[in-house]
Amino acid sequence: MFKKILKLFLMIAFVVLVPFAGLYLWLLAPQWEWTKEPNRIGVVEIQGLLSDARPVLESLSDFRRDPYVRALVLRVESPGGGVGASQEVYREVRRTAMEKPVVASFGGIAASGGYYAAAAATYIIANPGTLTGSIGVVAHLPNLQGLFDKVGYRTVTIKSGQFKDVGNPGRPLTDDEMALLQETIEGMHGQFIRDVAEGRRLSPDQIRAISDGRVLSGEKALDLKLVDALGNFQDAVNKAKELGGIAGEPRLVYAEKKRRGLLRLLLGATGLKVLDQVLDPVLCPVRYELVLGH
């Protein structure tokens, strides 16, 4: 009797577990690497507004430590983003470029913070019509006093210092607050100019002359030495192959995209992107970003 029960149990387990095991192996097998060769090019993408630098930093760090990755391609499709995030990526790109070639590939737009983040790359390739440059800082501070007056909304602010509620949307900025913010913006602008000059091996004066926020085409950026060549993503891959000393056909390895939990399940990738675009200006009003109008 016991043998019959055991046999039945094993049959059920076989019927149930084998299909699941097969599916599991089928899904994971492409990610398993039975043999590794030092012919890999790591691809890291910066897409949309750059607000959270951590995924990009982790990917750059992982590829830098991987002995089988000989070079990296940094694909940029971004109008910019937060000051801190842009600077974090710039620093990590610079650190990586000191150990392995990093070729930046600009898509349709790689402006302001998007350009800043890539400025330390070993080599930069843009399309002739890429929107790039826009070296400058912008701060959006809403003034809702007129709206508040219409609806009868009032706030009482208790603060510990003169500038503690700078940007309060319920009132206009004072002259002193405007001067303070302008000073802060100019300081961040100077950081932008300094880092781009260092990354591109140009003088600060050369960068300062074109750092008034102007938008440049990839073709014009080449004339100004902000990029090294014109071309597409495949041209960037070929350059990475050359600089990395890869013989034969390189293998592209894309950075793993981290899951974003319940919000991604509820909103989907598009909905999450829209949510980021709505919330990001509110949470981070000072930014390196190309603004062409709304």
N, C-alpha and C positions, 0 to 999 in steps of 0.2 A: 504493500500500500504506500509506504513511504517513498519507494523508488518511483512509483507512478506519479506521485505528487511532485517529486523533485524533477522528473522528466518533463512534466507539464509546465512547471515553473521555468525551467531552462528554455523550453520552446517559446513560451510567452516572452521571456526576456530577449531571446534571439530575434523574434519578430518585431519587437518594439524598439530595441536598442540599436540594432544594425542599421536601419534606415536613418536614424538620427545621427549615428556615428558617421555614416557615409556623407550625409549632408554637411556635417560639421567639418569633415576633412575636405570636402569640395569647396567650401567657403574659405577655408584657411590655407589650403595648399598653395595658392598663388602667392601668399605672403611668406611662405617658408622658403628659405634660400638654402638649397642643399650644397651649392658651391658658390663661393664668392670670389670675384676678381676685382682688382683695383682699377676698374674701368668705369666707375660710377660718377655721375654728375648729380648732385643734390639740387632739387628745385624747391625754392621757398617763395611763396606768393604773398604779396601785400595787396589786398583788394578792398576798395571802399575807404571810408574814413578810418584813419589809423587812431584808435582810441585805447585799445588794450594791446600792448606790445608783447605780452608774455608768450603767445603761441609762436610768434616770429623769432623771439629770442631763444626759445627752447629748440626750435628747428635748426637755427644757425649753430647753436651749441652742439646739438646731436651730430650734425653733419661734420662739424669741425673735428670732433673726436673720433669719427668713423674712419679707420685707416683705408677702407675700400672706396671712400669718396675722394676723388682727386681734385674736384673743383665744384663750384656752386654757381647756379644761375638764380638771381634774385629778380623775380617777375613783379613789376610794379604797375598797378592799375588803380591809382589813388589820387584824389585832389588834395590830400594832406590830412591833417588831424591835430591831435593834441600836441602841445609843445614837449611835454615830458616823454610821451610815447615816441615821437619822432627822434628825439635825442637818444633815447634808449636803443632804438634800432640802429641808428648811426654808429653808436659806440660798439655794438656787437658786430656790425658789418666790418668795422675797422679792425676789431680784434681778430675776426675770422680771416680777413684779407692778409693779415700778417703771417698766416700759416698756410692758407690755400687760396688760389685765385677765386675771386668773386666777380662774376660778370652780371651787371644789372641790365635787364631788358625792360624797356619802357613800352607800354601798350598805348592806348589812346590818350591817357593822361597820367602824368607823373609830376605833379606840381607841388610847390610849397613844401609841406612836410613830407609828401611823397618823394620829392626830389632830395630833400634833406636826408632822409633815411638811407638813400642809395649813394649819397655823394662820396662815401668812403670806399666804394667798390673799386676793385682793381681796374675795371674797364666798364664803360657805360655805352650801351647801344640804344638808340631811339629810332622810331619811325620818322620820316621827314615831317609828317603832320602831327606828331605827338605834341600835346599841350604840356609844356614843362616850364621850368623857371618859377616865376611868381615868388621870388625870394622876399618874404616879408611876414609880418605878424598882424593879425586882425583880432579884435575883441568885439563881440556882439553883446551889448547890455540893454535889455528891453526897458523902456520907460512906459509904464502902464498907468501913470497918474491920471491921464484924461479918462481912461476907462473906469478906473476906480471911483473918480468923482461922479461919473454918471450913475454908477450902481450904488453909490453911498458907502463904499468900502474904505475903511481906515485902518492903519496899523499904528501901534505904539511901539517904538523901538527904544530899548534900554541897552546901552553899549558901554564898553569899558574904555574906548578910545575914539578919537576923532574919525578914524578911517575904518572902524570895525564893520560898518554896514555899507561899504562902498559897493555900488551896483544895486542898491535897494530899488526895486522896480516901482515903488510907490512915490518916488520923487526924482527930480532931475539931479544930475551930478553937480557938486559945487566946483568952483574954480580950482580949489586946492586938490580935490579928488581927481579932477581931470588931469592936473599937472602930475600927480602921483602915478596915475595909470599910464600916462604918456611916457614917464620916465621908466616905468617897468617894461613897457612895450619896446622902448628903444634898447633897453638892456638885452632883452630876448632877441631883438633884431641883430644886435652886435654878435651874439652867440652864433646865430645862424650864419652870418657872414664869415666869422672866424672859422667855423667848422667846415663850411663849403670850400673856403680858400685852402685849408689844410688838406682836405680830402682830394681836391682837384689839383693840388700842387701849384696854386696860383697865388698872387699877392692879394691881401685883403682889399687893396684899392681897386683891383680889377673886378672883384665881386661887388664891392660897394657901388661901383658905377652903374650896375644893372640890378641893384637890390631894392628898387622902388616898388616892387610888387608886380612888375610888368610880366605878362604872359608871353612865352616864346614858343615858336615852333621847334621841332626837333632839328630842322635844318639850320635855323638861326642859332640854336644852342650849340651846334657843332662849330659854327663860326666863332662863337664866344668861348669855346673850349670847355663848356659845361658837360658835353658828352664827347665820346671818342670816335664814334662811327655811326652811320645810319644803317638800319637793318631791322629784321624782325626777330621773333623768338628763336627760330632755327639758326639764324646768324649768331645769336648769343650762345647757343649750344655749341656751335662749331668753334667759336672763340674760346669757350670754356674748355673744350676738348684740346685745343692747341696749347693753351696756357697750362693745362693740367698734365700735359705730356701723355695723353691717352692714345694708345695705338689701337687701330681698329674702330669698330662701332661702339660708342659709349652707351651705357645704360642709364636712363633717366630714372631717378628715384625721387618721388614727390614726398614732401613732408606730410606726416599723418595729421589729419584734421581732428582736433579734439571735439568730443561730443559736448553739446551745450545744454543737455538735460531736458527738463520738462518744457521749457519755453520753445525749444526747437521742435519738439513733438507737436505742440499746440499751434504754433504760428508757421512752422516751416521755415526754410532758409530765406525765402523772400520776405515773409512777414517779420522775421527777426532782423533782417537788414533794414527794413523800414523803421522798426522800433529803435534801432541803434541811431539812425539818422535823425529821428525826432528827439531822442533823449540826449544825445551827445552834446549838442550846442548848449543845452541847459546845464549839464553837469560839468562841462569844460568850455567856458565861454571864450577863453584866450587860446588861440590856435594858430598854427601855420597851415593855412588853407587857401586854396584858390576859390574866390567868390566871383562868379560872373553875373550874378543876379538871380532872382527867385521869381 
